Amino acid sequence: MDSDSRDFSDGDRAFIELDRVEKVFDVRRRTGFLKRELRQVRAVDAISFTVARGEMVGYIGPNGAGKSTTIKMLTGILTPSGGRLRVAGIDPARERMRLAHRIGVVFGQRTTLWWDLPLIDSYRLMHRMYRIPDARYRENLDRCVELLELAELLETPVRQLSLGQRMRGDIAAALLHDPEVLYLDEPTIGLDVISKARVRGFLRDLNAERGTTVLLTTHDLQDIEQLCSRVMVIDHGRLMYDGPQAGLHEVGESERTLVVDLERETPPIEAPPARVVRVEGPRQWLAFPAAESAAPLVAHIAARYPLVDLSVREPDIEAVIARMYEGGAGGAADPEETGLVADGRGNS
């Protein structure tokens, strides 16, 4: 059955489905005195993928890749220029209000809270807007307040909250009405290490206990590694990879860095397949394939060198994507031609 004749019903395995979805913006720019040129910018270019109910999927890419545009189409904020899109059997652009009761959204740089009101007043307004039953509202609010440590912030106006505090407040607000799908755009931005760990644990429990579908965009690879078994990479509006985390690193040939502090200066450490890329006194930096475990490398060094301390640094997303291109994408016009859409879920 072709894509145009499929029935996107709520009972389908695919809870979220995009079929060659595009978004094109008309942009005018000045080219001279009283002259403007109209050009088209293709923010999302024929993207196709499905997400099953209850999946937690990382949706990553560099700034300007099309991540936020995709999420805005999934929520109904933007209308696709082409293709077909369904969330829980609903066309977001045509039935935005109906869909709003089934989704939760957190945009890291924009708040859904009322700026001049205390945090608790925003929650009370959402209680009424979404017509949440009183018992369910109280249960959800108490759970979010406890796990996200919001008790001391409830009477504080939103404008007085730090970025990290507001992010926790926004996550709670998105969950008060028990959404079936949660879109998170940079949910841990501005959070300290402890708060990040708490938010990640909260999201894992939410997914495990309630089967909430989660689509996560972030520049923090630890968010992806600790929460998502599946990763999609978008760049220049095109889906470049769809598959497991390990496969992403293999395709991108990315490397992690092991920073080793020794008791004294030594010749460069020999520990294949790692290679020394930098030496400063007793500190050495070793690069090794990101798809491989660091444990054997650490054990090898600890057994043969006067080890004091070490740390592992993860590759950033931009480096992974850059290596994907260097590894053979070669600027092909169609991502399917690059072989980087790994497991077929990204194909139309």
C-alpha positions in Angstrom: 0.0 0.0 0.0 1.5 3.4 -0.9 2.0 6.2 1.5 -0.9 8.3 0.2 -3.5 5.6 0.8 -2.4 4.5 4.3 -4.8 4.9 7.2 -3.0 6.7 10.1 -5.3 5.4 12.9 -4.7 5.7 16.6 -4.4 1.9 16.8 -1.5 1.7 14.4 1.9 0.6 15.7 3.4 3.9 14.6 2.3 6.5 17.2 4.1 9.2 15.3 4.5 9.0 11.5 6.1 11.4 9.0 6.0 10.6 5.3 8.3 12.8 3.2 7.5 15.9 5.3 8.9 19.2 4.1 8.9 22.7 5.4 9.9 25.6 3.1 10.2 29.2 4.2 10.1 32.2 1.9 12.8 34.7 2.9 13.3 38.1 1.5 16.7 39.8 1.6 17.9 43.2 0.4 20.0 43.1 -2.8 20.2 46.8 -3.5 18.5 50.1 -3.0 14.7 49.4 -2.9 15.4 45.9 -4.2 14.6 42.7 -2.4 15.1 39.1 -3.5 12.8 36.3 -2.6 14.4 33.0 -2.0 13.2 29.7 -0.4 14.9 28.1 2.6 14.2 24.4 2.9 14.3 23.8 6.7 13.0 20.2 6.5 13.6 18.2 3.4 11.4 15.1 2.7 11.9 13.5 6.2 10.2 10.2 6.8 10.3 8.2 10.1 8.0 6.5 12.6 8.0 6.3 16.4 6.2 3.6 18.2 4.1 4.2 21.3 6.4 4.3 24.4 9.7 4.8 22.5 12.3 7.3 23.8 14.1 8.7 20.7 16.9 11.2 20.5 16.6 13.7 17.6 19.9 15.4 17.2 21.9 17.7 14.9 23.7 21.0 14.8 22.1 24.3 15.2 19.9 25.2 12.2 19.5 21.5 11.2 15.7 21.5 11.4 15.1 19.9 14.8 12.9 22.6 16.3 11.0 23.1 13.0 10.2 19.4 13.0 8.8 19.6 16.5 6.8 22.7 15.7 5.2 20.7 12.9 4.5 17.8 15.2 2.7 20.1 17.6 0.7 22.0 15.0 2.5 25.3 15.5 3.8 25.1 11.9 2.0 23.6 8.8 4.2 21.3 6.6 4.8 22.5 3.1 4.5 19.0 1.8 4.2 15.4 2.8 2.1 13.7 5.5 2.3 13.8 9.2 0.2 12.1 12.0 0.5 12.0 15.8 -1.8 9.5 17.5 -3.8 9.4 14.3 -4.3 13.2 14.3 -3.1 15.7 11.7 -1.5 18.4 14.0 -2.0 21.3 11.7 -5.7 20.6 11.2 -6.7 19.5 14.7 -4.2 21.3 16.9 -6.6 21.8 19.9 -7.6 18.2 19.9 -4.0 17.1 19.8 -3.0 19.6 22.6 -4.6 17.4 25.2 -2.5 14.4 24.2 1.0 16.1 24.0 3.4 17.9 26.3 6.1 20.3 25.0 9.2 21.8 26.6 11.2 24.3 24.6 14.4 25.1 26.4 14.6 28.7 25.3 10.9 29.5 25.6 8.6 29.1 28.6 5.0 28.0 28.7 4.7 29.6 32.2 3.2 33.0 33.0 6.1 35.3 33.5 4.8 37.6 36.3 2.8 34.9 38.2 4.1 32.6 40.9 4.9 29.2 39.6 1.9 27.6 41.4 -0.5 30.0 39.7 0.7 28.8 36.3 0.0 25.2 37.3 -3.5 26.2 38.6 -4.3 27.9 35.2 -3.2 24.7 33.4 -5.4 22.7 35.7 -8.4 24.7 34.4 -7.3 25.0 30.8 -6.8 21.2 30.4 -9.7 20.4 32.6 -7.6 17.9 34.6 -9.6 16.0 37.2 -8.7 17.4 40.7 -7.3 14.1 42.0 -5.1 13.5 39.0 -3.9 17.1 39.0 -2.9 16.9 42.7 -1.2 13.5 42.2 0.8 14.7 39.2 1.7 18.0 40.8 2.9 16.4 44.0 5.0 13.9 42.1 6.6 16.6 39.9 7.2 18.9 42.9 8.9 16.2 44.8 11.1 14.7 42.1 12.0 18.0 40.4 12.6 19.8 43.8 10.1 22.6 43.2 8.5 23.0 46.7 10.5 26.1 47.6 9.9 27.7 44.2 6.1 27.4 44.0 5.4 30.9 45.3 8.2 32.5 43.3 7.3 34.6 40.2 8.6 32.9 37.1 10.6 35.9 36.1 12.7 35.5 39.2 13.6 31.9 38.5 17.0 30.9 37.2 17.1 29.2 33.8 17.6 25.8 35.5 14.7 26.4 37.9 12.5 27.5 35.1 13.4 24.4 33.0 12.3 22.2 35.9 9.1 24.2 36.2 8.4 23.9 32.5 8.9 20.1 32.6 6.4 19.8 35.4 3.9 22.0 33.5 4.1 19.8 30.4 3.2 16.7 32.4 0.3 17.9 34.6 -2.3 16.7 32.0 -0.8 13.2 31.5 0.3 13.6 27.9 0.8 10.5 25.8 3.8 12.0 24.0 6.4 14.5 25.3 8.5 16.7 23.0 11.6 17.9 24.8 13.8 20.6 23.1 17.0 21.0 25.2 15.4 20.0 28.5 18.6 20.0 30.6 19.9 23.4 29.4 21.1 25.5 32.3 20.9 22.6 34.8 23.8 21.6 37.1 25.1 18.1 37.2 22.9 17.0 40.0 19.7 18.5 38.5 20.5 16.9 35.2 20.7 13.5 36.8 17.4 14.1 38.6 15.6 15.2 35.4 17.0 12.2 33.5 15.9 9.8 36.3 12.4 11.4 36.3 12.0 11.0 32.5 13.2 7.3 32.7 10.6 6.6 35.4 7.9 8.5 33.5 8.5 6.4 30.4 8.7 3.1 32.3 5.7 3.6 34.5 3.3 5.4 32.1 4.6 4.4 28.7 5.0 8.1 27.7 6.5 8.5 24.2 9.4 10.9 24.3 11.1 12.7 21.4 14.2 14.5 22.7 16.4 17.1 21.1 19.6 18.1 22.8 23.3 19.0 22.4 24.2 17.1 25.5 25.0 13.6 24.4 24.7 12.3 27.9 21.0 13.0 27.7 20.8 10.8 24.7 23.1 8.0 26.0 21.2 7.7 29.3 17.7 8.0 28.0 17.4 6.9 24.4 18.1 3.5 22.8 17.5 5.0 19.3 19.0 8.1 17.7 18.0 10.1 14.6 20.5 12.6 13.2 19.2 15.5 11.0 21.4 17.9 9.2 20.5 20.6 6.6 16.9 19.4 6.9 17.6 15.8 6.0 17.6 12.6 8.0 21.2 11.3 7.9 21.0 8.5 10.4 18.3 6.5 12.2 19.3 3.6 14.4 21.0 2.6 17.7 23.5 4.7 19.5 26.4 2.4 18.8 25.7 2.5 15.1 25.8 6.3 15.2 29.3 6.2 16.5 30.3 3.5 14.0 28.9 5.4 11.0 30.4 8.7 12.2 33.7 7.0 13.1 33.7 9.3 16.2 36.2 9.2 18.9 36.1 9.7 22.7 39.0 11.1 24.6 40.6 9.6 27.6 42.5 12.2 29.7 45.1 10.4 31.9 47.0 12.0 34.8 50.2 10.2 35.8 52.4 10.5 38.8 55.3 11.7 36.6 56.1 12.4 33.0 56.5 9.3 30.8 56.9 8.6 27.1 53.5 8.5 25.2 51.3 5.8 26.4 51.1 2.7 24.2 47.6 1.2 24.3 46.2 0.3 20.9 43.7 1.0 19.4 43.9 4.3 21.4 46.5 6.8 20.2 48.1 9.7 22.1 47.0 13.0 20.6 48.4 15.4 23.2 51.0 15.4 26.0 51.5 18.1 28.7 53.8 17.0 31.4 52.3 14.1 33.3 48.9 14.5 31.6 48.2 12.7 28.3 45.2 12.7 26.0 44.3 9.5 24.2 41.7 9.2 21.4 39.8 5.9 20.9 36.8 4.7 19.0 33.6 6.0 20.6 31.8 2.7 19.9 34.3 0.8 22.1 34.1 0.5 25.9 36.7 2.5 27.8 37.0 -0.3 30.5 39.7 -2.4 28.8 41.7 0.7 27.9 41.6 2.0 31.5 42.6 -1.5 32.9 45.5 -1.7 30.4 46.8 1.8 31.5 46.3 1.2 35.2 48.3 -2.1 35.1 51.3 -0.6 33.3 51.5 3.1 34.2 51.6 5.2 37.4 48.0 6.3 37.2 46.7 9.1 39.4 43.4 10.1 37.8 41.5 9.9 34.5 38.3 11.1 32.8 36.5 10.3 29.6 35.3 13.1 27.3 32.5 12.4 24.8 32.5 13.6 21.2 30.1 16.5 20.5 27.3 16.1 18.0 28.9 18.5 15.5 32.1 16.3 15.4 30.0 13.1 14.9 28.2 14.6 12.0 31.4 16.1 10.5 33.0 12.6 10.6 29.8 11.1 9.0 30.4 13.4 6.0 34.2 12.7 5.9 33.5 9.0 6.1 31.8 8.9 2.7 28.6 11.1 2.6 30.4 13.3 0.1 27.7 15.8 0.0 25.2 13.5 -1.8 21.9 15.2 -2.4 19.8 12.4 -1.0 20.5 11.0 2.5 19.4 7.5 1.3 22.3 7.6 -1.3 24.8 8.1 1.6 23.9 4.8 3.3 23.6 6.7 6.6 19.9 5.9 7.2 20.7 2.7 9.1 17.8 0.6 9.9 15.0 1.4 7.5 12.8 3.3 9.9 13.9 6.5 8.4 13.1 5.4 4.8 9.8 6.3 3.1 
